[in-house]
Every structure is written in C-alpha cells, then in structure tokens.
C-alpha cells in the first residue's frame, strides 16, 4: 500500500469468517486500518470535515437497556436458537409463496449492505467473540461498542465500487486495487460458451466484473462476487459510471480535465444511487408512510450527530437481514436458464448463482470469466406489474428457502473442525443470524417495539402460521416473551404486513438508519441544494432516472 495512504478495497472480505489464532493480529490490523478510512475526494487526503464519517464504530440504537430487554444467557437459549434456525428452513423449494416485490430488490438491498457495513459476520478480535465456539456467550455491550469497528464507510458513497479511485499512486504491484481505464472503471469480458444462446445484445461482451488470472474479481468489496445476481448488479454500477463519464463530456463541456470529469460522474452516480435507495428501494420494502415520516420528521432515531456517527447493530445484525427471507430457490434468469418449458430452459437455481462466480472453486467451471449464456436479463427481475408469479421475491416472513440451509462457498476447508461442526453452522444461515444477535447482545423484539411506542407482537401472533417445530423452539427457550430481534421483525412483517413489506418497527429501523447515514454525509444528495433526478443524467429519450429500471437502462444492461 502507498506510504501514508489507506486502501478502501476489501477484496478478501467474506461472510462467516472464522478467527484462528494465527489470524487474530492481522484482523486487528484490519480494524486499525478501517478506523483511518474516511470520505474524501479521490486525489487528496481526508479532510477534517469528512474524516469522522469513515471512522465509525458499531453501536446500539437503544444503549440503556436492562437484562430483561436482552435474551437470557445460557446453553438453553443457544439450543433454542439453533432449533429455531433449523425450523425456519423450508423443506421444499419456494413453498411459502411470493411477495409483490420483484427479485432485484432482494439483491439491491444486499449491494447496499455491502456498501455501508462490514465486520459483523467476522469474528473481529478474538475467538471469544465467535458464534462458532461450543458454548457462545453474550458479550458485554460496552466491549462490543469499543472493539467492533465497521470496515466500510456507512455513507452510501460507493467506496465498494470506486475503491481508491483512478489517481492513486501504487508503487507496490501487489496492492489490491479497483482497475481503471483512464477515468472509466474497467469491465470484464464474457467467455464464449459452447452451449445455449448468447444473451442479447450478443455483441456486448463487457458484462462481467474485471478479474485476475485466477478468476478473482478486482472490485472494492469481494462479497459482491459471492453470488451472480449481486455480481451482475455490480457490473451495472461500473457501466453506469462509464456512461456518466460519456454524458458529462457530451453535456457539460466546461469540465475539461480528467479529474473534473471523473469527480462529476462519480457524484452523479452517487446521488442517483442514494436517491433511488430512498425513493424506490425503501418505498418498496417499508410500510407505507414510513419513508415520508423519516424524511420530514426532525426526530432522528439514530442521533448520529449527537453520538458521533455509528452503524446500529439492530440494523446490521437484525433488521437489514430481512432480505434473507426473500431469496428464492430458483430464478427466471435468462432465456437459457429461465421458466421451465420456455425453449427447453430451466430455472437458474440458487446454487448455480453461487457456482458462476469467481468465489466458486473452480470459478465458472474452469472458464476464465462469466460465459455468454449466463448474463442476467434484467427485465425478468424488475417488473412490478408482471403476470408471472415466479418473477417476484418470496414474502418477507420467517420461512427461508431450502438452499439457505446449505450455503455454497461457506465453511469450506476449515482447519481444526472435527466432525464438521463449524462448517455445518456456517452453511446454515438462520442459525448464524440468530447466534450472531445473541453474542452481540441485541435487544429483544418486544423491547424495541416498546421503545418505539409500537404494540409488541403477542404470543398468539408469534405462533400464527408457525410450524410446530418453530413454536416448540420459541416455547422451550422462553422466546415468546423475549424474542430474537431478527426473527421478531420477520414475524412482524409476516403477520402485520402479510409479507408484502416490513412491519412498522422493522421499517423504522431500516429507513431511519439508511436515511440517517445519507443525511450525515455532507457530500450526499440530501445535502445539495434541492438535488433531484432532474438535475442528473438523462436517458436517450431525455427522461431522468427515477427508478432502478431506469438506472439499468442508463447503464446499458436493460433495453
């Protein structure tokens, strides 16, 4: 890494990492490095004004709670959480029906998560904090706040896309870097496939992430190559920036230098992204009226300014993991891997979407990059008016798709794992989420609801629509009165919003956190003078970007 400069590229970041004794010191260095990451213009060091935005810790929305507001500690609770996690996995593919939300919102949310938060899925400083130890214990909340650092800037500033920018000197060739071609982001080329048909436009080969010889994606956050949906979405962000560079040069000729053009294109992408997160994404997944309330209410749930800026654990470890319940076992992906019976195609399975990435071993089944028969056809993933039920995400509820019980690319080749106990845990998403909330001492769902002046779910609501195994786990662990926050918020969506959106409590945490982080960033669209899509780039027909579909059209990945 260049002397005196710190990288924002987190190339080796993964979910569910396990601390080993020989890794602890290196992870401590990661934390120290993260403390120095700050928002800045590409060609200069962080300013005093923006440095605090990048130096955020994790914290609690509700710090002053009693033991009664937390899950009871002990082996009985851990056993009940494990049983609950097992019982949340459906035993047949996509058995629980669909929401009115197209699948792209599931993975747009994952992209946002990777852009603003990192480290709650890794055991940050010591094996004592691990969810994988035989008998995990809840941590003291003061220790969590003091030691757990966010490895990402939470400002929705797309450092996961831009890395350190195109103007950083790198004398060390081994430094991880996001590659640029001039002031444009470098794209990867597709590999010609011998089977299936090429996905239109057939002559457009720049539809993969840039990769090294081993297939590893050269991007700002390695997690964005863990499944093909978010990888293809990351490609769209790279292409949007490049199209914005062309747009600035064509429409704002007073911006002459490469630096001026790059910074303007970067701002236009950031502001468009932030605006869409608020006005398309959040309005789609939250309860009606919540976004408007958060945007217009002076009351700030996070109190970011007063507490110096932080990433709420109630958001990152519980509320924003609602998207896990929306994941489908298979997708109508493209004309080769789509709706059964259509030209002999079959669904792209969830497992395949993990196999066709650089994280799989071998990547792309031996191909150097994504084959030409595998790019997404986004029109199958974005249409809110589709008449085809398979073109929607699953409902937001406590039922998780079958493949989430056996995740690919997780828990592989672990040392010191006799019997595969740790690998089994890491592959089971629900158990991991529930244990993580327990170890990090999250409040119960009932405590959060009361603090937000919302009526808590009753025991009858928690049992409603639940399997006998779920009810048994809740009962055995005493969790009907002290319910894990992640499960509680999924159940709130299930019984009070019919799985069509988050419930009110979940909506307030998610909307307040995301909008609060955008407000705190002095360079965001909310802190410009009445900036809106009409002030940004335009589609070929002159229309502004007002939806995620428009975003994909401008990027050139949707007709």
N, C-alpha and C positions, 0 to 999 in steps of 0.2 A: 504494500500500500504506500502511496506517496507520502513523504515526510510531511507531517503537520496537517494531513487531510484524512478524513474518515469516510469509509465507504458506506453507502446506503444499499448495497447489493447483498441480499441474504440468499445466496444461491443454494446453500446446503440445508436450508430450513425444511423440516418435515413435521408431520403430525405425530404425536405419541412417542416422541423420543424418550429413550431410557438413559439415565445417568449411570455411567460406570465410573469407578474410582479414578481411572486414568483420563477421564474426560472433564472432571469437575473444574480443574483450573482453567481449561480452555473456555468452558461455559461462563466462568466468572469474567474472563476477558471479554466475552461477547456482551455481557451485561455492562461492563465499563465502557465498551465501545458504543453501545446503544445510548448511554447517557449523553454522549457527545454529539449524537445525530441531531441536527436542527434544520428547520426550513431556511433555505437561502436561495438566492439566485445562483445560477449554475456556475458562474465564473468567479465567485468570491466567497469568502468565508462567512459563516453565520453571523448575523448582526445581533446586537444585544436585544433588539426588539423581538426577533423571531426565535432566539435560542431556546426559550422556555417551552415553546411548542413541541420541540423534539425531545426534551428531557423529561418525559412523563413517566410516572410510575403507574402501576395498577393501584386502585383504591376501591372503597366501598361507597355506594350511594348513601347508605344508611350506616354510618360507623358506630353509633352509640347504642348497640343492641345488647340485650341480656342473653344469658344462656338459653332461656326459654324460647328465644327467637331463632335459635340455631338447631340443627339436627342433633339429637342426643349422641354423644360419643360412645364408641364401644363396638365390639365384634358383632353384636346382634344387629346393629344398624348397617354395618358393612354387608353382612349376609343378606339382609333385606334389600339393600340397594342392588346387589348382584342379582338377586332373584327377580327384582322389578325390571332391571335392564334386560335380562333374558326374556321375560314375559312380554316386553314391548315389541319384540321382533315378530312380524307376521310369519306364518309358516307356509304361505303361498304368495306368489308374486302379485303385487298391486291389488290385494284383496279388499282394501278399505275404500275404494272409490276416489273420485277426483275433486279438486277444488276448482274455482273459476279462474285460477291463476295460471298463465302459460309457464312452461318449464324454464324459460330464460330467467325468470325472477329468482328461481332457486339458486342459479349459478351467478347471477349478477350479485346477489347477496354474498355468496362465497368470495367473489372477487373483492367486494367492499371489505369484507372481514380481513382478507389477506393484506389489503392496503392500509388498514388502520390498527391492526393488533397482531401481535406475535409473542409467544412465550408461555401462554397458559397451557399449551399442550406439551410443553417440555418441562423437565424437572430442573428448575432453574439453577440451584446452587448446591444441592446436597441430596443424596439418596433418601434422607429422612423425609423429604417432601414428596417422595414418589407415590403415585397411586398404585404402583405395581408391587410394593412390599407386601409381605404376608399379612400384616395387620396394620393398615394405614390408620393414622390418627389425624384429627383436625388440627390445623396449625393455629397458633395464636395470630389474631388478625393484625396486630401491630407488627409482627415479624413479616407477614405477607406484604404489607404496605411498604415496609422498609427494604425488603430484599428482592421482591419480584418486579422486574423492570420490563416495560414494553419495548420490544426491539423494533417497532415501527413508529413513525410519526403518526399520530391519530388524526391528522388534519385533513384527510381525504385529498392529499396533494399529489397522489400518483407517484410517489417515490418508488413504488413497486413496478412502475412502468419505466420511469426515466433513470433510475439508478443515480449515478453521479453526474449525468449529463455528458455532452459531447466535447467539452472543453477542458476536461481534467487530464493533467499530465500523468502518465503511468509508466515510469521507468522500469517497473517490475512486470515482466510479461505474465507472471503467474497470478497477478491480481485479478479477482473476479470483476467483470465489467459488463455492462449492457452495451452491445455494439451499435455503433452509428455509422452511417454512410453520409458524410458531411453533417448536416443538421437534421437529417432524417434517421429514424430508427431502422435498423437493419431487420429484414424479414428472412425467414427460411423458405426454401423451395420444396415443393412436394416431390415425392418419388413416384415415377410411373409404375402403375400396378398392372399385373397381367390378368386380373380378374375384375369383373364388374365394369361399370361405365364410369367415365370421368364426370365429376360433378361440375356443372356449369358455374361460371364461364370457363370452358375447358382450356382456354389458352392462358388463364390466370394461374400461374404456378406459385405465386408468393403468398401462400396461405398456411404456412407453418411458422412456428417460432424459430428464431435463429438457434443453431445447435453447433456443438463441437463434434469432433470425430467420433466420440463415444455416444452421441445422441443426446447429451445433456443440454437442456435449454439454457441459453445465455440471456437470462431475464433477471429482473430486480428481485423477484421472490420465487424461489424454487417450488413453492407449494402450488403455483399456478400451472405447473405441468403434471400435477398428480392425477388429474382426470381430463379427458379430451374436451369436455364442454367448457370448462374454465380456461383451458389452453386455447381453444378457438376464440373465446371471448377476449383473451389477452391479445391474440392476433388482431382482432378488430380495433383494440386500443392503439396498437402500433400503427395500423393503417390509418386510423383517424388522424393521428398526429401528422403523418406524412401528407395526407390530403389537406390538412390545415396549413402546413408549410406552403403547399402549392396555392392555396386560397389566399394566404396573406400576400404572397408575391404577386398574385394577379390583381388583388383588390386593394392593397394598401402599399402602393409603390414608394411611399415615403420611408418605409422601413427598408433600409438599404443593406446594412451589414448582416452577416450570418447570425451574429448574436441577437440582433434586434428581431430577425425573422423567427429564430428558434424560440426566444422568450415569448413572443406574441402568440405563436402556435401553441406553445405549452400552456399559456394562460387560457386560451380559447378552449383547449381540450379539458383542462381542469375545471373551468367554470361550467362548461356544458355538462360534464360528468356530475359535478356537485348539484347542479340544478335538476338533472334527471333523477339523481338519488332522492332528492326531496319531493319532487313534483310528479314523478312517475313511479319509481320503486316504492317509496314509503306510502304514498297514497294508495297503492295497490295492496300492500301487505298489512297495513294497520287498520284499526277500527275507524269508521267514518268520523270525521271531525277532529281527530287527534292531531294530525299534522297542522291544521289551521290553528288549533289551540296553542301548540308549542311555538309556532311562528309568531303569534301575536301576543302571547302572554309574557309579561315581564318576569314572572316567576321562573327561575332556572333550577330545574330539578338537580342538575349536576353541581351547581355553584362552582363552576370551573374557575372563574376569576378569583373567587374568594379562597379557593383551596389550591391555587397554583397550577391547575390543569392536571388531569389524570384520566385513565381509562377505567371505567367502572367494571368491576368483576361481575356484578349482577347482569351486566350486558354481555361481556365477552365470554363468560363461562356458562351462562344460562339463557338469557332472553334471545340473544342473536344466534343461538344454536337451534332455533325453531326450524330453520331450513332443512335440517336433517330429516324431519318428518315428511318433507315434500318430495324427497328423492324417489324416483320411480325405479323399478327393477329393469325396465327397458324403455327405449325411446324411439319414436318415429323420426329417425336421424337424417337419413337422406334416401335417395332412390335405390341405393344398393342395400341399405340396412334400415328399412322402414316398415310400414304397416304390412303385416303378413298378407300374402295374396296379391300384392301390387308388384307385377313383373317378377314374381318369384322372390321378392325381398323378404327379409325377416327383421324383426326388431334388433336395434343395437342394444345389447344387454349392458347393464351397469358394469359387469365385469369387463366387457370389451372396451368400455370407455376408459378403464384403467390400464388395459393392456396396450392400447395405441397411444402411448406417451413415452417420453424419454425416461420416466422413472421405472418402467417395467424392465424386467430382465429376461430375455434380451429386449431392447427397445424395438417397437414396431415389428416384432417377429423377425428381426435381422435386417430390416430396411434402414437406411440412414436417416430417414425422416418420414413424416406422415405420407402414406400412399394416396394416390389421386382418387381412389374410390372411397376415402374416408372423411373429407371435409364436410362440415355441417351444412345443411340447407336451412338457414335460419327461419324461413317462412313457416316451417313446421314447428317452431319453438316459441313464436311470439304472438300468435293471433288470439286475442281475447274473444273474438266472435266465431271461432272455429266450431263447426258442427261435429267434429271428430273428437270423441271423449279421450282418446289416447294422446291428444295434443295438449294436455293440461297436467300440471303438477298434482301430486297427491294432496289430500287435505292436510291442514295444519292440525295435527292431533297426536295422540300418544301411541299410535301404531306406526312402526317403522318397517320399511321394505325389507324383504328377506335378505338381500345381499349385504345389508348393513350389519348383519350378524357374523360375516366372514369377509372382512375387507381385504382386498388385494393390496400388495405393496406395503403391508404393515406387519411389523413383528417378525420380519424375515431375518434369518442368520443371526439370532441373538446368542451371545455367549452366556454361560452360567445360567441356563434356563432349563434345568432338569424337568422332564415331563412336559415341557412346553407351556407351563402355567402362564408366564408373562406374555408369550406370543398369542395365546388364546384370548387374554384380556385385551390386548392392543387391537386385535381384529374385531372386537365386539364393541361397536360404537356407543351403544346406550350405557353399557356398564362403565365405560371410560368416562362419559359425560357425568354420570351420577357420582362416581367416585371422586372426580375432579372437584365438583361442587362441595362435596363433603370435606375433602382435605383442605380446600381453600376457605372453609368456614363461611359459606354463603348463607344468608338468612333463608328461612322457610318462605314458601309462597304466601302462607297466611300472614306472616309478619309484614311482608312487603305490601300486600293488599291493604292491611290496616293502616300502614304508614302513608299510603296514597289515598286514604279515605274511600276505598272501594270495598264493597262487601266481600269477604273471603268466600271461596268455594265451600260448600257444605260437604259433609261426609257422603251424603246421597249423590251430590254432583260428581264427587271423585269416583264413586262406584259406577256411575251411569255409563253404560256402554263398555265397561271394562271387562276383560276376561276374568275367569275365576282365579287364574294364576296372578294377575295384577292385583286383584282385591286381596288375595291371601298375602302377598308381599307387603302391601300397604298396611294390612292389619297386623301382621307379625312384627313389623318394625315400628309400630306406633306412628306410622306416617300419614294416617288420615287426619291427624291434628297438626302435625309438623311435617309438611310435605316438601320434598326437594324442589327447589325453585324451578329448575328446568322442566321437570315433569309437570309441575303445577301450571306453568304458563302454557304448555301444550294442552293440558286438560282444560284450562280456561278457554282457549281457542276452540276446542272440540265441543264443549257443552254450551258456551255462551255466544259463539260466532259460527257454529256449525262447520268449523274448519275452513271457512272462506277467507278469514283474516285472523290476525292475532286478536286476543281479547283486549280489554281496555288496559289492564295492568301491563301486559306484555307490550302493547302498542306504546304506552307512555315511556317505558324504559328505552325501547328501541328508538323511537322518534326523538326523544329528548337527548339521548346520547349522540346520535348522528348529527342532528341539527346543532346541538351544543358545541360539538367539535368544529363544525363549519363556522359557527359564529366566532369561536376563539381564534381562528386563523385570520389574521389581519389581511392576508392576501386572497381570501376566498371571495366567491361571487357575492355573498351576503354583505361583504364589507366594501364593495364597489358602489358607485353611485347608481342605484336602481338598475343594476345589470340584469338583463333577461335574454332569452334565446334570440330575440330580435336584434340584439347587439352582437351576436356571434356569427359563426359561419353559416352559409346557406346551402341548401340543396340545389341541384341544377335548375329546378323549376322556380327557384327564388324563395322557397319556404324555409323558415327557421327550423332548428332541431328542437322538437317539443316532445319526443318520445324515444324510448330505447330503439324502436324500429327505425325512426329517423336517424338515430346515431349509427346504426348498422348500415343504412343506405349511404350516408356520407362516407363511411369507411370503405364502401365499395364491396361489402360482403353480402348485401341483400339487394335484390332487384327492386 
